[in-house]
C-alpha cells in the first residue's frame, strides 16, 4: 500500500495544492493509498525522505518527494493509463505556470484564511515563515487589502487556461490528465481555505473546475471546504 504524507490543518482539512496533485495522480492511476497527515511542525515524519515539505510517498522500496517527481514515478512504475501521454513537457509547463503565476496570485488573497485554519500548534511556524515572506504578520489586514484588486488579478492570470477551455472540456483535451490536476490543486487549496468567490459563473474555468471537483466520485467536492 502506498503511503502519502499530506499537509493537515484544523479539523483534518487538507489544503496543500501539491498534495492534491499527487492525490489526483494516484486516482488517475487507479491506485489506493494510506494518508499520513503531517503538520507544519511535524517535519520529523518526513525526515526519512530528506524532505522538509510534502507531498512525499512511500511506495514499497521507493521513497519519492516533490509532486512532479511523484507524478513521474507513478507514470513509470504504473504505465497503464499514462498521466502525460506523449505530452510530458506540456504537463511540466502547465505545472510550472501554476507554480510561478497562479499560486502567487492566489496566496495574498488566501493568507488570512489559511492562517485561521492552521492547527494551533502550527500557527507560530506559519506566522514566522509567512510573515517573513510578506513582511507582516497582520495576515487579515494584508488579505483584506490584497482582495481590493487581487481577485481580478487572479482571474486575469487564468486567461491562458480560459482560452483553451473555451474549446475543450479539459486542459488535456477530452479527458483530464496531469495539466488539469496541477491547476485543480490550486483551486482545492483555495476551496479548503476560503469561501471567497474566485470565478464568475459564466467563466469557462468555472465549468472546468466543477468537472474537476466531480472527478473520481467527487473526491475534490467531498473534501472539507471553508
C-alpha positions in Angstrom: 0.0 0.0 0.0 1.3 3.4 -0.9 1.6 5.9 1.9 1.0 9.6 1.1 2.3 12.2 3.5 -0.2 15.1 3.3 -0.3 18.5 4.9 -3.1 18.8 7.6 -4.8 21.8 9.0 -7.5 22.1 11.7 -10.5 19.8 11.5 -8.5 17.5 9.3 -8.6 19.9 6.4 -6.1 19.1 3.6 -5.2 22.3 1.7 -1.8 21.6 0.0 -2.2 22.1 -3.8 0.9 19.9 -4.3 -0.6 17.1 -2.3 -3.8 17.4 -4.3 -1.8 16.9 -7.5 -0.5 13.7 -6.0 -3.9 12.5 -5.0 -5.4 13.2 -8.5 -2.4 11.4 -10.0 -3.0 8.3 -7.7 -6.7 8.3 -8.6 -5.9 8.7 -12.3 -3.8 5.5 -12.0 -6.5 3.7 -10.0 -4.2 3.3 -7.0 -5.2 3.2 -3.4 -3.1 4.8 -0.7 -2.9 5.4 3.1 -2.9 9.0 4.3 -0.3 10.1 6.8 -1.2 13.7 8.0 1.7 16.0 8.6 1.5 19.4 10.3 3.9 22.2 9.6 5.8 21.3 12.8 6.0 17.6 12.2 8.8 17.5 9.7 10.3 14.6 11.6 7.6 12.4 9.9 9.2 13.1 6.5 12.8 13.2 7.6 13.3 9.7 6.2 12.8 11.2 2.7 15.3 14.0 3.3 12.4 16.4 2.7 11.1 19.5 4.5 7.9 19.6 2.6 5.0 17.4 1.4 3.9 15.5 -0.6 6.1 12.5 0.0 5.1 9.0 -0.9 6.4 5.7 0.3 5.7 3.1 -2.4 7.3 -0.2 -1.5 11.0 0.3 -1.5 10.6 3.7 -3.3 10.5 7.0 -1.4 9.6 9.9 -3.6 9.3 13.6 -2.7 8.0 16.5 -4.7 4.7 16.4 -6.7 6.4 16.4 -10.1 8.8 13.6 -9.1 5.9 11.7 -7.7 3.9 12.0 -11.0 7.0 10.8 -13.0 7.5 7.9 -10.6 3.8 6.8 -10.8 3.9 7.0 -14.6 7.0 4.9 -14.8 6.0 2.3 -12.1 2.4 2.0 -13.2 2.5 2.6 -17.0 -1.2 1.9 -17.6 -3.2 5.0 -18.2 -0.4 7.5 -18.6 -0.6 10.8 -16.7 1.1 12.5 -19.6 0.6 10.6 -22.8 3.1 11.9 -25.3 3.0 15.4 -23.8 5.1 15.2 -20.7 6.7 18.5 -21.5 3.3 20.2 -21.8 2.4 18.8 -18.4 5.6 20.1 -16.9 5.0 23.5 -18.5 1.5 23.8 -17.1 2.6 22.7 -13.6 5.4 25.3 -13.7 3.0 28.0 -14.9 0.7 27.2 -11.9 3.6 27.4 -9.5 5.0 30.6 -10.9 1.8 32.5 -11.7 -1.3 31.0 -10.3 -0.1 30.3 -6.8 1.5 33.7 -6.3 -1.8 35.4 -7.4 -3.8 33.3 -5.0 -1.6 33.4 -1.9 -2.2 37.1 -1.0 -6.0 36.7 -1.1 -5.9 33.5 0.9 -3.3 34.0 3.5 -5.5 35.3 6.3 -8.0 32.5 5.9 -5.2 29.9 5.7 -3.8 31.2 9.0 -7.1 30.9 10.6 -7.3 27.2 9.6 -3.8 26.2 10.5 -3.7 23.9 13.6 -3.0 25.9 16.7 0.2 24.0 17.3 1.4 25.0 13.8 0.4 28.7 13.9 3.7 30.0 15.3 5.5 28.4 12.4 3.1 29.8 9.9 3.3 33.2 11.5 7.0 33.3 11.3 7.6 31.7 7.9 4.8 33.5 6.0 5.4 36.7 8.0 8.9 36.8 6.7 7.7 36.2 3.1 5.1 39.0 3.3 6.9 41.5 5.6 4.0 41.5 8.0 2.2 39.2 10.4 -1.1 41.0 10.1 -2.4 38.4 7.6 -6.0 39.5 7.9 -5.2 43.1 7.1 -2.8 42.1 4.3 -5.5 39.8 2.8 -8.2 42.5 3.0 -6.0 45.0 1.2 -4.9 42.4 -1.4 -8.5 41.5 -2.2 -9.2 45.0 -3.4 -7.7 44.2 -6.8 -6.4 40.7 -6.2 -9.4 38.7 -7.3 -9.5 40.4 -10.7 -5.7 39.9 -11.0 -6.1 36.2 -10.2 -8.8 35.9 -12.9 -6.6 37.6 -15.4 -3.7 35.2 -14.7 -6.1 32.3 -15.7 -6.5 33.7 -19.3 -4.3 31.0 -20.9 -6.4 28.3 -19.4 -9.6 30.1 -20.2 -8.7 30.3 -23.9 -8.1 26.5 -24.0 -11.2 25.7 -22.0 -13.4 27.6 -24.4 -12.6 25.0 -27.0 -12.3 21.7 -25.0 -13.5 20.3 -21.7 -10.1 19.8 -20.1 -6.6 21.4 -20.5 -5.5 18.0 -21.7 -8.3 17.6 -24.3 -11.4 15.4 -24.0 -10.1 13.6 -20.8 -8.3 15.1 -17.8 -4.6 14.4 -17.2 -1.7 16.0 -15.2 -2.1 19.5 -16.5 -5.6 19.6 -15.2 -4.5 18.1 -11.8 -1.9 20.8 -11.4 -4.3 23.6 -11.8 -7.1 21.8 -9.9 -4.7 21.6 -6.9 -4.6 25.4 -6.7 -8.4 25.6 -6.7 -8.6 23.0 -3.9 -6.1 24.9 -1.9 -8.5 27.9 -2.1 -11.6 25.8 -1.6 -10.3 24.3 1.7 -9.1 27.7 2.9 -11.7 30.3 2.0 -15.4 30.9 1.0 -14.3 33.7 -1.3 -15.9 33.6 -4.8 -13.0 33.3 -7.2 -14.7 32.8 -10.5 -17.7 34.2 -12.3 -20.4 31.6 -13.1 -20.1 32.1 -16.9 -16.3 31.7 -16.9 -15.1 28.6 -18.8 -12.7 27.9 -16.0 -15.6 27.8 -13.6 -17.3 25.0 -15.6 -13.9 23.1 -15.8 -13.5 23.5 -12.0 -16.9 21.9 -11.5 -15.9 19.0 -13.7 -12.7 18.6 -11.7 -14.5 18.5 -8.4 -16.7 15.7 -9.7 -13.8 13.5 -10.9 -13.2 10.2 -9.1 -16.5 10.0 -7.4 -16.3 13.7 -6.3 -13.0 13.4 -4.4 -12.4 17.1 -4.5 -16.0 18.0 -3.8 -16.1 15.7 -0.7 -13.0 17.5 0.8 -13.8 19.6 3.8 -14.4 23.1 2.4 -14.4 26.5 4.0 
